[in-house]
Amino acid sequence: MNIVLFGPPGAGKGTQAKELTKHYNIPHISTGDILRANVREGTNLGIKAKEYMDKGELVPDEVLIGIIRDRLQLSDCKDGYMLDGYPRTLPQAEALKEILENINKPLEVVLNIDVPDKELIDRLSGRRTCSCGESYHLMFNPPLDEGTCGACGGKLYQRDDDREDVVRQRLEIYAAKTMPLIDYYNNRGILVNIDGTGSVEDVFKQIRDVLDPYRK
Ligand code: AMP
């Protein structure tokens, strides 16, 4: 099953991907998670990427294309993959097409998770994250113990790019650079719209209804 999870920051791609990857047993490939891991480890890539990420800007295409090219070659992608946060620009989408042709794993479905901007701003500015990958929301999904991750006991933090001013910048960049990909994939007949405003379970069910027929 070869999938892209598409949608603005805060649409719930990461939350859904975590469930979907278990359900369908395919790897969740989040370019944001890969970049954040590099920032934490202080790699050259992380040092370079952080400058862009903290401002809510996109990391240059050639960096991301290299990351995805390497990641998709790994053996865990043999039965499929779930991309989250990639592609975000037309050159990234074109590069992906070529990479996938070379490894003979063409995209089957692009799920576009749709949520209005006002709700995205509320969701992102209340989000609290743990380095283990869990995330919480101060109002909608608060941790049992304030400031502490219920899964691993780690300390929760607010991502620098979840501050409201940076969130607005991310949404503007999404509208300008990433939204055109909706037409790009729609024209190829593989885009499916998902209403992302319901509960996590509602959205999960909508996605399963779309993906189940692609199960091998
Ligand atoms: P995310 O966790 O997907 O919201 O990504 C967090 C940040 O990482 C973004 O705001 C960008 O700065 C950077 N990033 C992640 N994926 C990409 C991508 N495909 N292209 C460019 N920058 C990216």
Residues whose N, C-alpha, C, O or C-beta is under 5 A from the ligand:
A	BS01	AMP	P9 T31 G32 D33 L35 Y52 M53 G56 E57 L58 V59 L64 G85 Y86 P87 R88
